[in-house]
Amino acid sequence: MPISCIEHRETMQLLALKKRLAEEKLDPEEREELEELIRNLEKRLGL
């Protein structure tokens, strides 16, 4: 099944956010913000 450019872009954003989240030097507020962005992208992508 082909994906749209938007889906591809959002998938790449999701991967980048997960990579950023894996860093240990995040403050709790930044970590929470990243987790929220990840949840929203996963919901939009149906993951």
PyMOL commands that set and color helices and strands:
alter all, ss='L'
color gray80, all
select helices_A, chain A and resi 5-21+28-45
alter helices_A, ss='H'
color red, helices_A
deselect
rebuild
show_as cartoon
